[in-house]
Amino acid sequence: MSITVTPYLSFGGNTREAFAFYEKALGAKIEAMMSYADMPAPPAAEAPTEGCASNGAPMGDGIMHARLALPGGAMIFAGDVPPGMPFDGIKGVMLALQYDTITQAHGVFAALSQGGQVTMPMAPAFWAKTFGMLTDRFGVSWAVNGEPIPFS
């Protein structure tokens, strides 16, 4: 049996902007960007709800689902919270990135930290030759590791 864990982030209306930023910062590729307006209409028996068009589909250009493919095969999914639902930010999770070299890790760390807040500058750690943490300008927390140190 094979299992893949893929983070699914929720944003408050700026998924499109965040994924454009991550595509560049991480050298990734946006593979899907579907808006609520692209959703098919629900069955006629379902009544429309607040924030929805008369056919029951959520209104607007908000992103219902996005998929970002990172080099090496990992993915990140995301979407804007549905219309009418509260958004309290991204809490209680950190995305960890592992790079083979210190140079790669420093480059991505610098890119992700643009407009964000560094919570731990890049420095040697006992598990990697460099490690740092930050919260990017979209409120996503990241841990960046460069050149792992083998455990004996």
OpenMM code with the backbone's topology and positions (N, CA, C; nanometers):
from openmm import Vec3, app, unit

residues = "MET SER ILE THR VAL THR PRO TYR LEU SER PHE GLY GLY ASN THR ARG GLU ALA PHE ALA PHE TYR GLU LYS ALA LEU GLY ALA LYS ILE GLU ALA MET MET SER TYR ALA ASP MET PRO ALA PRO PRO ALA ALA GLU ALA PRO THR GLU GLY CYS ALA SER ASN GLY ALA PRO MET GLY ASP GLY ILE MET HIS ALA ARG LEU ALA LEU PRO GLY GLY ALA MET ILE PHE ALA GLY ASP VAL PRO PRO GLY MET PRO PHE ASP GLY ILE LYS GLY VAL MET LEU ALA LEU GLN TYR ASP THR ILE THR GLN ALA HIS GLY VAL PHE ALA ALA LEU SER GLN GLY GLY GLN VAL THR MET PRO MET ALA PRO ALA PHE TRP ALA LYS THR PHE GLY MET LEU THR ASP ARG PHE GLY VAL SER TRP ALA VAL ASN GLY GLU PRO ILE PRO PHE SER".split()
positions = [
    Vec3(0.0842, -0.1182, 0.0000),
    Vec3(0.0000, 0.0000, 0.0000),
    Vec3(0.0885, 0.1243, 0.0000),
    Vec3(0.0500, 0.2206, -0.0782),
    Vec3(0.1230, 0.3468, -0.0870),
    Vec3(0.0346, 0.4599, -0.0363),
    Vec3(0.0921, 0.5498, 0.0414),
    Vec3(0.0180, 0.6643, 0.0945),
    Vec3(0.0936, 0.7909, 0.0607),
    Vec3(0.0199, 0.8909, 0.0163),
    Vec3(0.0768, 1.0231, -0.0092),
    Vec3(0.0005, 1.1235, 0.0754),
    Vec3(0.0703, 1.2099, 0.1453),
    Vec3(0.0069, 1.3168, 0.2208),
    Vec3(0.0299, 1.4471, 0.1445),
    Vec3(-0.0779, 1.5160, 0.1158),
    Vec3(-0.0694, 1.6415, 0.0421),
    Vec3(-0.1365, 1.7514, 0.1240),
    Vec3(-0.0646, 1.8562, 0.1611),
    Vec3(-0.1292, 1.9645, 0.2356),
    Vec3(-0.2340, 2.0342, 0.1493),
    Vec3(-0.3462, 2.0707, 0.2121),
    Vec3(-0.4531, 2.1449, 0.1454),
    Vec3(-0.4750, 2.2717, 0.2265),
    Vec3(-0.4310, 2.3824, 0.1720),
    Vec3(-0.4370, 2.5103, 0.2410),
    Vec3(-0.5655, 2.5847, 0.2071),
    Vec3(-0.6185, 2.6592, 0.3020),
    Vec3(-0.7334, 2.7466, 0.2782),
    Vec3(-0.6872, 2.8905, 0.2880),
    Vec3(-0.7315, 2.9698, 0.1940),
    Vec3(-0.6985, 3.1118, 0.1925),
    Vec3(-0.8272, 3.1936, 0.1952),
    Vec3(-0.8136, 3.3186, 0.2335),
    Vec3(-0.9283, 3.4086, 0.2455),
    Vec3(-0.9552, 3.4900, 0.1213),
    Vec3(-0.9353, 3.4334, 0.0038),
    Vec3(-0.9650, 3.5050, -0.1200),
    Vec3(-0.8434, 3.5350, -0.2049),
    Vec3(-0.7252, 3.4888, -0.1633),
    Vec3(-0.6043, 3.5206, -0.2400),
    Vec3(-0.5243, 3.3970, -0.2825),
    Vec3(-0.5935, 3.2855, -0.3042),
    Vec3(-0.5252, 3.1634, -0.3489),
    Vec3(-0.4508, 3.1865, -0.4790),
    Vec3(-0.5144, 3.2544, -0.5737),
    Vec3(-0.4521, 3.2788, -0.7043),
    Vec3(-0.3185, 3.3524, -0.6871),
    Vec3(-0.3174, 3.4576, -0.6049),
    Vec3(-0.1957, 3.5356, -0.5798),
    Vec3(-0.0904, 3.4528, -0.5058),
    Vec3(-0.1339, 3.3766, -0.4053),
    Vec3(-0.0409, 3.2944, -0.3279),
    Vec3(0.0252, 3.1889, -0.4164),
    Vec3(-0.0538, 3.1215, -0.5000),
    Vec3(0.0036, 3.0166, -0.5842),
    Vec3(0.0959, 3.0725, -0.6918),
    Vec3(0.0675, 3.1910, -0.7429),
    Vec3(0.1607, 3.2548, -0.8382),
    Vec3(0.2939, 3.2824, -0.7680),
    Vec3(0.2877, 3.3262, -0.6425),
    Vec3(0.4074, 3.3513, -0.5629),
    Vec3(0.4833, 3.2207, -0.5377),
    Vec3(0.4127, 3.1137, -0.4962),
    Vec3(0.4777, 2.9861, -0.4682),
    Vec3(0.5348, 2.9221, -0.5949),
    Vec3(0.4671, 2.9401, -0.7065),
    Vec3(0.5177, 2.8852, -0.8325),
    Vec3(0.6572, 2.9405, -0.8616),
    Vec3(0.6729, 3.0700, -0.8414),
    Vec3(0.8024, 3.1344, -0.8667),
    Vec3(0.9035, 3.1017, -0.7563),
    Vec3(0.8639, 3.1166, -0.6303),
    Vec3(0.9552, 3.0980, -0.5173),
    Vec3(1.0069, 2.9548, -0.5057),
    Vec3(0.9219, 2.8569, -0.5405),
    Vec3(0.9580, 2.7164, -0.5228),
    Vec3(0.9989, 2.6476, -0.6523),
    Vec3(0.9973, 2.7208, -0.7635),
    Vec3(1.0280, 2.6590, -0.8923),
    Vec3(0.9251, 2.5524, -0.9252),
    Vec3(0.8000, 2.5775, -0.8897),
    Vec3(0.6911, 2.4811, -0.9046),
    Vec3(0.6087, 2.5131, -1.0291),
    Vec3(0.5015, 2.4366, -1.0487),
    Vec3(0.4134, 2.4583, -1.1629),
    Vec3(0.2685, 2.4459, -1.1174),
    Vec3(0.1885, 2.5487, -1.1480),
    Vec3(0.0453, 2.5423, -1.1197),
    Vec3(-0.0173, 2.4495, -1.2231),
    Vec3(-0.0778, 2.3408, -1.1763),
    Vec3(-0.1395, 2.2430, -1.2658),
    Vec3(-0.2912, 2.2570, -1.2730),
    Vec3(-0.3508, 2.3233, -1.1747),
    Vec3(-0.4956, 2.3445, -1.1762),
    Vec3(-0.5272, 2.4731, -1.1023),
    Vec3(-0.6270, 2.5457, -1.1526),
    Vec3(-0.6755, 2.6677, -1.0881),
    Vec3(-0.8220, 2.6817, -1.1282),
    Vec3(-0.9113, 2.6226, -1.0464),
    Vec3(-1.0535, 2.6202, -1.0785),
    Vec3(-1.1300, 2.7147, -0.9868),
    Vec3(-1.2065, 2.8042, -1.0451),
    Vec3(-1.2830, 2.9001, -0.9657),
    Vec3(-1.4183, 2.8411, -0.9266),
    Vec3(-1.4830, 2.9041, -0.8307),
    Vec3(-1.6176, 2.8616, -0.7934),
    Vec3(-1.7117, 2.8733, -0.9128),
    Vec3(-1.6908, 2.9741, -0.9968),
    Vec3(-1.7752, 2.9919, -1.1148),
    Vec3(-1.7603, 2.8762, -1.2138),
    Vec3(-1.6486, 2.8028, -1.2088),
    Vec3(-1.6261, 2.6890, -1.2984),
    Vec3(-1.6980, 2.5618, -1.2528),
    Vec3(-1.7513, 2.5625, -1.1315),
    Vec3(-1.8160, 2.4426, -1.0781),
    Vec3(-1.9444, 2.4124, -1.1542),
    Vec3(-1.9730, 2.2840, -1.1728),
    Vec3(-2.1024, 2.2505, -1.2340),
    Vec3(-2.2156, 2.2812, -1.1363),
    Vec3(-2.3312, 2.3073, -1.1894),
    Vec3(-2.4480, 2.3350, -1.1057),
    Vec3(-2.4869, 2.2080, -1.0302),
    Vec3(-2.5324, 2.2218, -0.9046),
    Vec3(-2.5774, 2.1048, -0.8294),
    Vec3(-2.7109, 2.0543, -0.8850),
    Vec3(-2.7521, 1.9356, -0.8443),
    Vec3(-2.8815, 1.8849, -0.8890),
    Vec3(-2.9932, 1.9845, -0.8574),
    Vec3(-3.0940, 1.9896, -0.9439),
    Vec3(-3.2039, 2.0865, -0.9308),
    Vec3(-3.2757, 2.0753, -0.7970),
    Vec3(-3.2732, 1.9585, -0.7352),
    Vec3(-3.3433, 1.9384, -0.6077),
    Vec3(-3.2788, 2.0146, -0.4930),
    Vec3(-3.1521, 2.0537, -0.5076),
    Vec3(-3.0834, 2.1260, -0.4006),
    Vec3(-3.1104, 2.2749, -0.4140),
    Vec3(-3.1581, 2.3343, -0.3070),
    Vec3(-3.1902, 2.4771, -0.3084),
    Vec3(-3.0633, 2.5594, -0.2982),
    Vec3(-3.0580, 2.6762, -0.3643),
    Vec3(-2.9420, 2.7647, -0.3521),
    Vec3(-2.9287, 2.8160, -0.2083),
    Vec3(-2.8066, 2.8424, -0.1685),
    Vec3(-2.7808, 2.8968, -0.0352),
    Vec3(-2.7237, 3.0369, -0.0482),
    Vec3(-2.7112, 3.1043, 0.0654),
    Vec3(-2.6569, 3.2404, 0.0662),
    Vec3(-2.5181, 3.2416, 0.0032),
    Vec3(-2.4900, 3.3403, -0.0813),
    Vec3(-2.3613, 3.3507, -0.1479),
    Vec3(-2.3532, 3.2682, -0.2745),
    Vec3(-2.4685, 3.2113, -0.3156),
    Vec3(-2.4706, 3.1269, -0.4347),
    Vec3(-2.5597, 3.1879, -0.5412),
    Vec3(-2.5318, 3.1534, -0.6648),
    Vec3(-2.6150, 3.1952, -0.7770),
    Vec3(-2.7458, 3.1177, -0.7724),
    Vec3(-2.8408, 3.1546, -0.8559),
    Vec3(-2.9719, 3.0893, -0.8561),
    Vec3(-2.9609, 2.9400, -0.8875),
    Vec3(-2.8529, 2.8973, -0.9551),
    Vec3(-2.8369, 2.7542, -0.9831),
    Vec3(-2.7702, 2.6797, -0.8678),
    Vec3(-2.7388, 2.7497, -0.7579),
    Vec3(-2.6805, 2.6870, -0.6401),
    Vec3(-2.5284, 2.6871, -0.6363),
    Vec3(-2.4629, 2.7248, -0.7470),
    Vec3(-2.3168, 2.7273, -0.7508),
    Vec3(-2.2654, 2.8526, -0.6805),
    Vec3(-2.1591, 2.8409, -0.6008),
    Vec3(-2.1031, 2.9602, -0.5378),
    Vec3(-2.0654, 3.0640, -0.6439),
    Vec3(-2.0837, 3.1903, -0.6077),
    Vec3(-2.0556, 3.2977, -0.7025),
    Vec3(-1.9108, 3.3432, -0.6920),
    Vec3(-1.8668, 3.4131, -0.7934),
    Vec3(-1.7405, 3.4823, -0.7878),
    Vec3(-1.6247, 3.4084, -0.8494),
    Vec3(-1.5127, 3.4806, -0.8491),
    Vec3(-1.3913, 3.4302, -0.9102),
    Vec3(-1.3001, 3.3643, -0.8067),
    Vec3(-1.3520, 3.3430, -0.6851),
    Vec3(-1.2730, 3.2759, -0.5827),
    Vec3(-1.2297, 3.1387, -0.6299),
    Vec3(-1.1172, 3.0926, -0.5801),
    Vec3(-1.0630, 2.9634, -0.6236),
    Vec3(-1.1201, 2.8517, -0.5375),
    Vec3(-1.1865, 2.7569, -0.6055),
    Vec3(-1.2438, 2.6408, -0.5387),
    Vec3(-1.1361, 2.5355, -0.5152),
    Vec3(-1.0446, 2.5181, -0.6127),
    Vec3(-0.9379, 2.4190, -0.5989),
    Vec3(-0.8190, 2.4590, -0.6857),
    Vec3(-0.7003, 2.4495, -0.6274),
    Vec3(-0.5760, 2.4735, -0.7012),
    Vec3(-0.4774, 2.3629, -0.6661),
    Vec3(-0.3953, 2.3289, -0.7638),
    Vec3(-0.2935, 2.2250, -0.7426),
    Vec3(-0.1595, 2.2767, -0.7916),
    Vec3(-0.0591, 2.2696, -0.7036),
    Vec3(0.0762, 2.3136, -0.7337),
    Vec3(0.1676, 2.1921, -0.7269),
    Vec3(0.2423, 2.1663, -0.8353),
    Vec3(0.3368, 2.0548, -0.8394),
    Vec3(0.4770, 2.1084, -0.8134),
    Vec3(0.5418, 2.0544, -0.7111),
    Vec3(0.6775, 2.0948, -0.6770),
    Vec3(0.7783, 2.0045, -0.7472),
    Vec3(0.8998, 2.0545, -0.7685),
    Vec3(1.0030, 1.9678, -0.8258),
    Vec3(1.0198, 1.8438, -0.7379),
    Vec3(1.0305, 1.7285, -0.7989),
    Vec3(1.0454, 1.6049, -0.7234),
    Vec3(0.9149, 1.5311, -0.7024),
    Vec3(0.8020, 1.5929, -0.7344),
    Vec3(0.6746, 1.5226, -0.7302),
    Vec3(0.5790, 1.5583, -0.6185),
    Vec3(0.6220, 1.6290, -0.5158),
    Vec3(0.5293, 1.6680, -0.4087),
    Vec3(0.4292, 1.7700, -0.4628),
    Vec3(0.3147, 1.7785, -0.3968),
    Vec3(0.2116, 1.8732, -0.4376),
    Vec3(0.1579, 1.9492, -0.3174),
    Vec3(0.1014, 2.0658, -0.3458),
    Vec3(0.0267, 2.1427, -0.2476),
    Vec3(-0.1067, 2.1766, -0.3130),
    Vec3(-0.2158, 2.1515, -0.2414),
    Vec3(-0.3493, 2.1895, -0.2872),
    Vec3(-0.3938, 2.3104, -0.2061),
    Vec3(-0.4877, 2.3880, -0.2606),
    Vec3(-0.5410, 2.5024, -0.1863),
    Vec3(-0.6712, 2.5486, -0.2483),
    Vec3(-0.7382, 2.6343, -0.1758),
    Vec3(-0.8587, 2.6985, -0.2257),
    Vec3(-0.8979, 2.8113, -0.1325),
    Vec3(-0.9804, 2.9008, -0.1856),
    Vec3(-1.0367, 3.0073, -0.1030),
    Vec3(-1.1546, 2.9497, -0.0258),
    Vec3(-1.1746, 2.9958, 0.0973),
    Vec3(-1.2904, 2.9483, 0.1723),
    Vec3(-1.4154, 2.9841, 0.0931),
    Vec3(-1.5167, 2.8992, 0.0965),
    Vec3(-1.6394, 2.9281, 0.0216),
    Vec3(-1.7044, 3.0587, 0.0663),
    Vec3(-1.7760, 3.1230, -0.0249),
    Vec3(-1.8458, 3.2471, 0.0108),
    Vec3(-1.9349, 3.2253, 0.1329),
    Vec3(-1.9331, 3.3208, 0.2235),
    Vec3(-2.0164, 3.3143, 0.3431),
    Vec3(-1.9533, 3.2408, 0.4596),
    Vec3(-1.8400, 3.1747, 0.4381),
    Vec3(-1.7728, 3.1041, 0.5479),
    Vec3(-1.6624, 3.1924, 0.6051),
    Vec3(-1.6425, 3.1884, 0.7355),
    Vec3(-1.5366, 3.2711, 0.7950),
    Vec3(-1.3977, 3.2160, 0.7623),
    Vec3(-1.3004, 3.3058, 0.7587),
    Vec3(-1.1608, 3.2662, 0.7398),
    Vec3(-1.0819, 3.3187, 0.8583),
    Vec3(-1.0228, 3.2284, 0.9337),
    Vec3(-0.9492, 3.2661, 1.0541),
    Vec3(-0.7983, 3.2546, 1.0367),
    Vec3(-0.7515, 3.2398, 0.9140),
    Vec3(-0.6090, 3.2263, 0.8895),
    Vec3(-0.5664, 3.0803, 0.8953),
    Vec3(-0.4404, 3.0582, 0.8653),
    Vec3(-0.3832, 2.9239, 0.8657),
    Vec3(-0.3117, 2.9065, 0.9989),
    Vec3(-0.3562, 2.8093, 1.0784),
    Vec3(-0.3031, 2.7923, 1.2137),
    Vec3(-0.2673, 2.6467, 1.2397),
    Vec3(-0.1665, 2.6263, 1.3231),
    Vec3(-0.1359, 2.4939, 1.3723),
    Vec3(-0.0662, 2.4013, 1.2745),
    Vec3(-0.0092, 2.4556, 1.1667),
    Vec3(0.0597, 2.3712, 1.0697),
    Vec3(0.1796, 2.4474, 1.0124),
    Vec3(0.2823, 2.3731, 0.9783),
    Vec3(0.4007, 2.4293, 0.9137),
    Vec3(0.4382, 2.3353, 0.8004),
    Vec3(0.4691, 2.3907, 0.6844),
    Vec3(0.5137, 2.3091, 0.5722),
    Vec3(0.6658, 2.3015, 0.5766),
    Vec3(0.7200, 2.1799, 0.5757),
    Vec3(0.8647, 2.1597, 0.5829),
    Vec3(0.9187, 2.1235, 0.4455),
    Vec3(1.0223, 2.1943, 0.4036),
    Vec3(1.0890, 2.1700, 0.2763),
    Vec3(1.2287, 2.1155, 0.3028),
    Vec3(1.2682, 2.0139, 0.2261),
    Vec3(1.4004, 1.9523, 0.2406),
    Vec3(1.4773, 1.9730, 0.1107),
    Vec3(1.5962, 2.0281, 0.1187),
    Vec3(1.6800, 2.0491, 0.0003),
    Vec3(1.8130, 1.9764, 0.0172),
    Vec3(1.8677, 1.9326, -0.0956),
    Vec3(1.9941, 1.8590, -0.0944),
    Vec3(2.1133, 1.9474, -0.0604),
    Vec3(2.1025, 2.0774, -0.0926),
    Vec3(2.2168, 2.1664, -0.0704),
    Vec3(2.1784, 2.2887, 0.0128),
    Vec3(2.2799, 2.3456, 0.0737),
    Vec3(2.2631, 2.4696, 0.1503),
    Vec3(2.2213, 2.5823, 0.0568),
    Vec3(2.2792, 2.5883, -0.0605),
    Vec3(2.2487, 2.6948, -0.1569),
    Vec3(2.1017, 2.6924, -0.1967),
    Vec3(2.0486, 2.5728, -0.2272),
    Vec3(1.9064, 2.5611, -0.2629),
    Vec3(1.8182, 2.6094, -0.1478),
    Vec3(1.8481, 2.5665, -0.0279),
    Vec3(1.7683, 2.6032, 0.0890),
    Vec3(1.7701, 2.7539, 0.1122),
    Vec3(1.8874, 2.8154, 0.1024),
    Vec3(1.8970, 2.9602, 0.1230),
    Vec3(1.8194, 3.0365, 0.0160),
    Vec3(1.8255, 2.9894, -0.1088),
    Vec3(1.7531, 3.0563, -0.2170),
    Vec3(1.6030, 3.0544, -0.1961),
    Vec3(1.5479, 2.9396, -0.1605),
    Vec3(1.4042, 2.9281, -0.1374),
    Vec3(1.3635, 3.0057, -0.0128),
    Vec3(1.4443, 2.9989, 0.0909),
    Vec3(1.4153, 3.0734, 0.2138),
    Vec3(1.4060, 3.2231, 0.1843),
    Vec3(1.5016, 3.2745, 0.1089),
    Vec3(1.5006, 3.4173, 0.0735),
    Vec3(1.3768, 3.4523, -0.0086),
    Vec3(1.3403, 3.3658, -0.1036),
    Vec3(1.2236, 3.3924, -0.1884),
    Vec3(1.0948, 3.3908, -0.1059),
    Vec3(1.0766, 3.2894, -0.0219),
    Vec3(0.9539, 3.2790, 0.0570),
    Vec3(0.9414, 3.3897, 0.1612),
    Vec3(1.0535, 3.4399, 0.2102),
    Vec3(1.0484, 3.5408, 0.3168),
    Vec3(1.0161, 3.6810, 0.2656),
    Vec3(1.0145, 3.7014, 0.1329),
    Vec3(0.9830, 3.8336, 0.0777),
    Vec3(0.8426, 3.8772, 0.1211),
    Vec3(0.8353, 3.9833, 0.1997),
    Vec3(0.7080, 4.0336, 0.2493),
    Vec3(0.6538, 3.9563, 0.3681),
    Vec3(0.7276, 3.8567, 0.4141),
    Vec3(0.6847, 3.7759, 0.5284),
    Vec3(0.7660, 3.8081, 0.6517),
    Vec3(0.7672, 3.7161, 0.7472),
    Vec3(0.8401, 3.7362, 0.8724),
    Vec3(0.9274, 3.6146, 0.9019),
    Vec3(1.0565, 3.6375, 0.9138),
    Vec3(1.1495, 3.5309, 0.9519),
    Vec3(1.1348, 3.5083, 1.1011),
    Vec3(1.1051, 3.3839, 1.1398),
    Vec3(1.0920, 3.3510, 1.2817),
    Vec3(1.2177, 3.2849, 1.3362),
    Vec3(1.2981, 3.2244, 1.2474),
    Vec3(1.4276, 3.1682, 1.2846),
    Vec3(1.5173, 3.1776, 1.1613),
    Vec3(1.6192, 3.2632, 1.1658),
    Vec3(1.7083, 3.2772, 1.0501),
    Vec3(1.7792, 3.1451, 1.0175),
    Vec3(1.8206, 3.1315, 0.8942),
    Vec3(1.8926, 3.0114, 0.8515),
    Vec3(2.0218, 2.9986, 0.9327),
    Vec3(2.0431, 2.8799, 0.9869),
    Vec3(2.1612, 2.8517, 1.0691),
    Vec3(2.1798, 2.7002, 1.0761),
    Vec3(2.3002, 2.6560, 1.1111),
    Vec3(2.3220, 2.5116, 1.1250),
    Vec3(2.2330, 2.4516, 1.2339),
    Vec3(2.1933, 2.3272, 1.2114),
    Vec3(2.1159, 2.2515, 1.3098),
    Vec3(2.1761, 2.1119, 1.3188),
    Vec3(2.1406, 2.0360, 1.4191),
    Vec3(2.2027, 1.9038, 1.4340),
    Vec3(2.1523, 1.8038, 1.3295),
    Vec3(2.0403, 1.8324, 1.2616),
    Vec3(1.9851, 1.7419, 1.1602),
    Vec3(2.0111, 1.7881, 1.0169),
    Vec3(2.0548, 1.9139, 1.0004),
    Vec3(2.0811, 1.9680, 0.8667),
    Vec3(2.1885, 2.0752, 0.8765),
    Vec3(2.2631, 2.0915, 0.7688),
    Vec3(2.3698, 2.1933, 0.7706),
    Vec3(2.3131, 2.3340, 0.7760),
    Vec3(2.1850, 2.3508, 0.7357),
    Vec3(2.1181, 2.4791, 0.7523),
    Vec3(1.9691, 2.4557, 0.7714),
    Vec3(1.9081, 2.5409, 0.8520),
    Vec3(1.7661, 2.5301, 0.8835),
    Vec3(1.7149, 2.6678, 0.9221),
    Vec3(1.5927, 2.6998, 0.8776),
    Vec3(1.5297, 2.8250, 0.9167),
    Vec3(1.3786, 2.8139, 0.9090),
    Vec3(1.3100, 2.9069, 0.9758),
    Vec3(1.1638, 2.9091, 0.9756),
    Vec3(1.1145, 3.0497, 0.9446),
    Vec3(0.9992, 3.0549, 0.8785),
    Vec3(0.9395, 3.1837, 0.8448),
    Vec3(0.7897, 3.1680, 0.8270),
    Vec3(0.7210, 3.2792, 0.8334),
    Vec3(0.5806, 3.2867, 0.7957),
    Vec3(0.5750, 3.3800, 0.6765),
    Vec3(0.5228, 3.3298, 0.5645),
    Vec3(0.5223, 3.4107, 0.4431),
    Vec3(0.4122, 3.5164, 0.4466),
    Vec3(0.4069, 3.6000, 0.3456),
    Vec3(0.3123, 3.7121, 0.3426),
    Vec3(0.1671, 3.6677, 0.3315),
    Vec3(0.1423, 3.5382, 0.3086),
    Vec3(0.0063, 3.4848, 0.3023),
    Vec3(-0.0333, 3.4134, 0.4307),
    Vec3(0.0561, 3.4136, 0.5292),
    Vec3(0.0269, 3.3522, 0.6586),
    Vec3(0.0618, 3.2056, 0.6691),
    Vec3(0.1349, 3.1513, 0.5705),
    Vec3(0.1755, 3.0112, 0.5738),
    Vec3(0.3124, 3.0010, 0.6412),
    Vec3(0.3248, 2.9097, 0.7374),
    Vec3(0.4518, 2.8876, 0.8073),
    Vec3(0.5320, 2.7807, 0.7334),
    Vec3(0.6614, 2.8063, 0.7207),
    Vec3(0.7524, 2.7166, 0.6483),
    Vec3(0.8740, 2.6869, 0.7344),
    Vec3(0.9241, 2.5626, 0.7242),
    Vec3(1.0527, 2.5228, 0.7797),
    Vec3(1.1362, 2.4791, 0.6599),
    Vec3(1.2541, 2.5359, 0.6446),
    Vec3(1.3397, 2.5055, 0.5292),
    Vec3(1.4680, 2.4405, 0.5793),
    Vec3(1.4943, 2.3202, 0.5290),
    Vec3(1.6132, 2.2428, 0.5651),
    Vec3(1.7046, 2.2317, 0.4439),
    Vec3(1.8339, 2.2451, 0.4659),
    Vec3(1.9308, 2.2290, 0.3588),
    Vec3(2.0428, 2.1341, 0.3968),
    Vec3(2.0714, 2.0409, 0.3106),
    Vec3(2.1754, 1.9400, 0.3246),
    Vec3(2.1632, 1.8645, 0.4567),
    Vec3(2.0835, 1.7582, 0.4549),
    Vec3(2.0640, 1.6800, 0.5770),
    Vec3(2.1950, 1.6204, 0.6298),
    Vec3(2.2020, 1.6093, 0.7602),
    Vec3(2.3160, 1.5447, 0.8259),
    Vec3(2.2727, 1.4029, 0.8613),
    Vec3(2.3460, 1.3025, 0.8142),
    Vec3(2.3066, 1.1640, 0.8446),
    Vec3(2.3134, 1.1359, 0.9941),
    Vec3(2.2135, 1.0622, 1.0425),
    Vec3(2.2153, 1.0195, 1.1820),
    Vec3(2.2931, 0.8895, 1.1919),
    Vec3(2.3720, 0.8725, 1.2981),
    Vec3(2.4487, 0.7490, 1.3135),
    Vec3(2.3866, 0.6589, 1.4158),
] * unit.nanometer
topology = app.Topology()
chain = topology.addChain("A")
for resn in residues:
    res = topology.addResidue(resn, chain)
    for name in ("N", "CA", "C"):
        topology.addAtom(name, app.Element.getBySymbol(name[0]), res)
